[in-house]
């Protein structure tokens, strides 16, 4: 694995997600005030981000999907450099039921929301954990996949509680769910080192720049298999993460279709088949809301 490691400053934890909903909403309100369009401000949508309906997708005959390509087997690049994985197959299945072309656009953890809010993609299928904080900016479908967020380290490093991370350096992908989980859990005296993505965080861990890694169970299993001499293991489970397909706020019609689609493919076995293909296990039971 040839990767460049670049640490992000602690104070810039979320700087790449500069187009927060609050900032966009403030800009939108200023823009519409002169026109007297109070209704637009009431929708809670940004000046650039517009809600979408099924008719919008059908009329342009294309679904543009943002997905991560560094979290195998959810997302990866094939030998031709094209996006592949569980999320890619879910996106293609959506396209099949919509009867439209699917375009897969690689995104990163920090730029997922900006890509959605600036209309670069129609939807995110990007290992995006459902949280109340994120729901202030976007709308989530019912869960379509799940992972476990873990604190990972070598066997020689004894960690049985978060108190034992004092004095340790922990690598994590900035603006990720594992970043949020670690930030809430680490005691004073432990240092979180934030990197641009999971790949650079993993490289920092493998090269010995840090003592521990915050990552999901799939990344942990992959690096443990690839580096058997390190004795990499799960130390602590931080949380279970349920992932949702994500759309812009106000896209109620589109979101209803997505939830109906997920309900249907969960029950007819098509989503289970994709899960079996990539994870070699049956589709787990997931909550609905």
N, C-alpha and C positions, 0 to 999 in steps of 0.2 A: 504494500500500500504506500504510494508516494503522495504525501499530502504536506502542504505547508501549514504551519501552525501560526496563528495570529491571535493573540489575546486581545479581548475587547476591554476597555476600561470599565471598572465596576460601576462608575457613575453613569455609564451609557447603556445600562441594562436594556432599555427598550428604545434607544434613540432611532434605530432603523425603522421602527413602526411610528414614524413621525406623523403620519396622517391619521391620528386618532380620531375617533368619532366626535369627541368634544371639539377638537380644532376644526374639523370639517364643518360641523354644525354651526360653529361661530361664524365661519366664513360664509356659509350659505345664508345665514340670517342677514348678514350685512349686505349681501348681494341682492337679496329680494326686497329689502326694506324700501328701497327707492321705487320699486315697481309696485309696491303694495300687495305683494303676493304672500300674504300671511299663511295661506294654506300650505305652501311649500315648506315653510319653517316648521309647521305643525307636524309634517310627515316624519321629521327626524332624519331626512336624507341629506347627503352632502350635495354641494353644487355640482360635483362631477359624477357622483354615484347615483344611478337611477334604479328604482325597483324594476324587476322583470316579471313578466308573465309567461305562461306557456306559449301564448301567441307570438311573443317576441322571439322565442327560440325557434318555433316552427317556421316563422316567416323568413328568418335568415338561413334556415336549414343547416345550422351548425351549432354545436355545443362546445364552448372553449373551457377546458378544465385545467385548473392549476393543481399540480401535484408535486410532492417531494420526490427526489430521485436519489436520496442518500440514506434511506431507511429500508433496506431490504428485509423481507420480501414485499413490503408495502409499495415501495417505489425504488427503482434502480434503472440503470441504462443498459440496454442490450449491446451486443457486439458492434452494432451499427450506430450506437450513440442515441438510440431512440428510447423514450420512457417505456418502462415495462413494470409488471408487478401486480399485486392484489388491487391497488387503487386504480391502475390503468384498466384492468379487466372490469372493475365495477363501472368505470366511466364508459367503457365501450358497451356494456350492457344497458346503461342508461340511454346511450345513443340509439341502440337497437330498438328499445321501446318507444323512444321519441320519433324514430324514423329520420334521424338527422346524422350528419357527419360529426365526428368527434375530433377535436384538436387538443392534444395534450401539451401543456405549457409547464416546464420545470419552474418551481418556486422554491424559496428557502423559508425557514421558520420565521425570520423577522419580516420578510416582505410579503407574506401570504395575504394579510389583510389589506395592505396598500394596493396589491395587484387586483384584489376584488373591488375595492372602493373606487379605483380609477378605471374600472371597466376593461382592464387588460384580460380578465377572465370572467366567465359567467358564473362559475361555481368553483368551490374548492373541494377536492377529494384528496386530502393531504395530511392524513394522520393527525387531524385537528381535534384535540380534546375539548369536550363540551364543558365550559366553565361560565359562571355568572358574569365574571369580568369581561370575557370575550363577547358574551351575549349583549353587552351594551353597544357593540359596534356592528355585529352581524347576527344572522339568524341560523340556528342549527336544526338539522333534521333529527329524527330519532337515530340512535346509534346504529352504525353499520359494521363496526369493528371495535376491538378492544385490545389494549396492551397494559402492561404493568410497569410502573415507574419505580426504578430501583437505585439504590446506592451500591456500586460495584467496586470491588477491590481485590488484590491478591490475597491468597490464603495467609501469608506471613503477617499481614496487617490485621490485627484483631479488632474488629468493630462489631459490637453486639447492641450498642445503643448510640444515639446521636451524640450523647455526651462525650463519647470516645473520639469524635472527629475534631475536638479542640486541638489546635496546633497542626492540623492537616490541611492540605490544599486539595480542593475538589474541582474537577473540570466539568463543565456543562455547556450545552448549546444555548446561547443567549436567546431570550424571548420564547423559550420552549416551555412545555408543561413541566418538564423535570426541573427547569430553572425556577419556576414558581414554587414547586414542591420543596425544593432544597432551601430556597430563600425563607420559606415559612418554618423549616425544621431545624436548620443548623444553629448551634449555640454560638454565643460570643466567643471568639478565639479561633473559630474555623474560618477558612478563607475560600470563598467561591471564586473561581476563575472562569470567566465567561468567554466563549469562543464563537466564531461566526456560524458554525454549524456542528452537527454531530461528528462529522468526519474529522474536523480539526480538534475537537474535544477528545475524541478517541486517540488521535495521534499524540496529543499532549500526555495522555495517560500512559500509552504504551512506551513512550520515550522517557518516562520517568520525571517529567516536568511537574507532575502532580501526583498525589498519593491515591486519590479515589476518583471515581467517575459517576456522574448522575446520568442515567440513560434508561431506555426501555429494555424490557426483557429480551427482545430480539437482537438488539445490538450487543447486549451482554453475552448472549449465547453464541453469536457470531465471532466475537473477539476471543472468547474462551476456547472455542474450537480451533481458531487460527493460531492461537498462542498457548498451547498446552503446557509449556514449561513455566508459565507465569502463575498457574493455579488460580485463574480468575474465577471469582464466585460472587453470588449475590450476598450482600451484607445485610441490607435492610430493605423491606418493601415500603416505599413512600406512599404510594396510592395506586388504585386501579384507574385507568383512564379509558373512558368511552368516547369514541370518535364519531363526529357527525359530519354529514355533507353540509356545506356552508354556502349561504347565499346572502345578498345584500339585504339590509333592513327594508321592510315594506313589500318584499317579494312573496307575499302570502300565497298567491295563486300557484307560483312556481314551487314553493316549499310544500304545499299540499300535494302536488303531483309527486314530488320526490318521496314524501312519506308513504304515499300510496304505492309507489314503485317498490320501495324497500319492504313494505309489508307483503307485497305480492311475491317478490323473489325470495324472501325468507321462507315463505310457505310453500312455494313450488319447487324448492331445492336448488335453484340456480345460484343463490348466494353461497349456500353450503358447498356447492361444487367448486366455486372459486376459492373458498377457504381451504378445502381439501387439497386443491392444486398447489397452493402456495405454502400452507402451514402443515399439511399432512394430518390434520385433525378436524373433527366436525366443527361446524360453526357454533361458537359458544352462545349460551342464552344471554340476551342483553335486555336491559330495561327499556321501557317506552315512556313517552310523556305527551 
